[in-house]
């Protein structure tokens, strides 16, 4: 069966989930759960996603998130899963892919299924872990909905507004799902919603693809078809200027010359490393920005950054000194 093409649109609600490759645990203790949430916070901020709900279970996870002004779902999830897998393998002395190769994503009809999907996600512990009460489960966002608090990246207001801002009322709504079928309907392996919603989404996708194919709202033109935020272009310039100041060179020369040696090569590796962690750009976009022939050049510099201790020292120093 052909896998459906991933839908990635601005101002769209998603349900994303993934399981481990072999059925082994993805989270072995508190530190693992906390690190995964830390990465959710980091990359949702970087890609401007709103996190409405989550549930982390021993072998899988669910997240309900919403894109804002530009697309980035695939890159957000790739960064999240890669960062956590590297952390997990290093800490637990394992190797290879931790999660299944392709995460699942469903586009959600927000008008009809925002509340239903949040309830389904928050009830997952009671569905998969015998005897666990959903409101007592530590690694879901439900407790923050009921009792308040929570990390800054949790966007709970929209759902709680349906319950006049009262977590106790939302808790009653969730508990009612224990005696009902709560899994929202899935259409064509891509949509949480009905046929009319699927048709509307497909029309939106066609229009969006036509706009991006013409290059509209794309800055700068050399960086491909994915919309690039003006703010991120300015941030890249600020990073390059800070590195140029440290190495006493022109910041434009860091982008215009390839595979330099000595301090200039070190400065280029630092610039690429910081673009990678500070911006939402893909490897391809970074290669375009740096005037490299292809993505291999980016990986060359990232490897150099990993293995050269002097370059790593400068990288950490400059990263700490960045101000925007």
Beta strands, then each sheet from edge to edge (+ up, - down):
strand 1: 13-19
strand 2: 50-57
strand 3: 60-66
strand 4: 104-108
strand 5: 186-187
strand 6: 191-192
sheet 1: 2+ 3- 1+ 4- 6- 5+
end
